[in-house]
Structure formats: C-alpha cells, structure tokens
Amino acid sequence: TKKAFVIGHPIAHSRSPLIHGTWLDQHGIDGSYEAIDVRPEALPAFFGRLRNGEFAGGNVTIPHKEAVFALCDEVDPLARTIGAVNTLVASEGRIWGTNTDYLGFLGNLDAGAPGWDKDLGSVILLGAGGATRALLVALKSRNVGHVHIVNRSRDKAEALVREIEGPFSAHGLDAFAELAPSAGLVVNATSIGMHGSRFEGFDLGLLPETALVTDIVYVPLVTPLLADAAARGLRTVDGLGMLLHQAVPGFAAWFGVTPEVTPQLRARIEATL
Ligand code: ATR
C-alpha cells in the first residue's frame, strides 16, 4: 500500500483527503491519503518518518509551506523562486519538494475560461502575501502582459517586485481606478473574501466588459468580489478549481496515474464547503 498525506496545523478542514480518496477509488489503487496534524516543532521528526520510507509523499499546507522548504534535500527551481513547497515526493530516503500552486492557478483558469491568456492586456493582482508569489510565477510562465501588484501596504508589493524578476510593478490600493480600464484580468490573492469583505471603493465598472475576475479563496465559493463582478456582467472563475488542479501532479507522482478534475469531483468537494 502506497501512503500519502497532507500535513498542516490545524488540518481538520482540509479537503485534500476527499480529493485524493476519490481518485484512489476511481482508479482502484491500493493506496491511502490521510490528513496529519503536525505542529511546527514536530516537523523535523515527521521528516524522519518520511525519510524512513513510510510514505510515498504528500502535501504541505499552512503554516508549513515555507519551513518545509529548508528540510527538503532538493527543491525545484520554481518552488525556490516561490519560496514555498506544497508537494513532497520521497524516494530512497531523499525528499524532493515542489510547488504545484502555480499549476493549480493556471489549470483552473484554463478550464474555467479557455483562452484567458490570449491578448490579455494588463493584470491587476491584489495582495502581496505568500500566495502572490506563486501567482507571479504562474503569470510570468504564460507571458501575459504587465502585472500590477496592488496591495494595502505598498512596500510589501515593492519587495516582491525587487525579489521576483518579471514585468511587475507595485501599487497601493488607490491605484485601482487608474489601472482598471486596461486590465483584462483581476486576481484576488488576499484573504479579504474569506471574511465576507470586499475592497471598499473599487469600482469594477471601470474594467473593460471583457475582463475576467478570479479569486483564490474558495470559502465562500462566491466571494464578495466575485459576486460584485458577476453582478456587473463580468466573467468570473472561483477558487475551488485551483485546489483541485494543484492536487493533480502530487497524485501522479505518488500513485503513478494522472487523475482528472471532473465536474463530479468538483461537485463532491463543493458539497462539503
Ligand atoms: P499569506 O502571506 O499567508 O498569504 P498574509 O501575509 O496575511 O497571508 O497576506 C495576505 C494578503 O491579504 C496581504 O496582501 C494583505 O495585505 P497587507 O500586505 O497590506 O497586509 C491582504 N489583506 C488581508 N486582509 C486585508 C484587508 N482587510 N484589506 C486589504 N488587504 C488585506
């Protein structure tokens, strides 16, 4: 039996066991995927179990994505740029780390808004926290036009622009009105929608009517930003697909089958939100 896991603290609310469990059943694989609560101080001991061959690998979530980075024997270059690891693969006592969040983001948009990256115009990326780094790497990999990082604290956006090379610039929240008319994509990478709030003073009516709006938060599934965008007649893609698509490469690496993100899988996870 091949075993995989997701580690985090807390971990009880993770949907990953249901996602991977669905795929294991579907493909009739003799494997397991369990959620394990690991406190930060227990991470090194957990890595000991991993090196001993107990697991084929697993996922890493909050608050361990940065700490795990330092414990891996090898980290792929994109995960290095992102500065965080969300997927581990164990092989012969060595641990390899990667970050599939950027693939999840791209897979979600590709499925939800095919052709989204063609003639896009500029991008407004809201937020400059941990999630933003993976999105910058993702957007750069598709050669989209200029990415404007818009954040409450402008200095955090500026630090990202200095750190990650690409066609990126940094702004405060007040820049939204000026940037909106030429933006083809608005991505919310902040946690603001989780608390049912929105960016006050953002007039989505200033966006082109072809603009696409997406949020990486999936609880609630329809964040205030997505609701406002839909009410304006703009296209929207919610964040649930990012969770589903980021899970694909890990499953393939541990269990040897590339699984599919189907409407049935989505419905099954959506029913638990
Ligand atoms: P992480 O690094 O784990 O992704 P974070 O550091 O809390 O999370 O960052 C979350 C992002 O949401 C940040 O860009 C934060 O803005 P600041 O850098 O100015 O703190 C943004 N954010 C969270 N709550 C917000 C709010 N109520 N209004 C505006 N921005 C908010």
Boltz pocket constraint, residues with backbone or C-beta under 6 A from the ligand:
constraints:
  - pocket:
      binder: B
      contacts: [[A, 126], [A, 127], [A, 128], [A, 129], [A, 130], [A, 131], [A, 132], [A, 151], [A, 152], [A, 153], [A, 154], [A, 156], [A, 189], [A, 190], [A, 191], [A, 192], [A, 197]]
      max_distance: 6.0
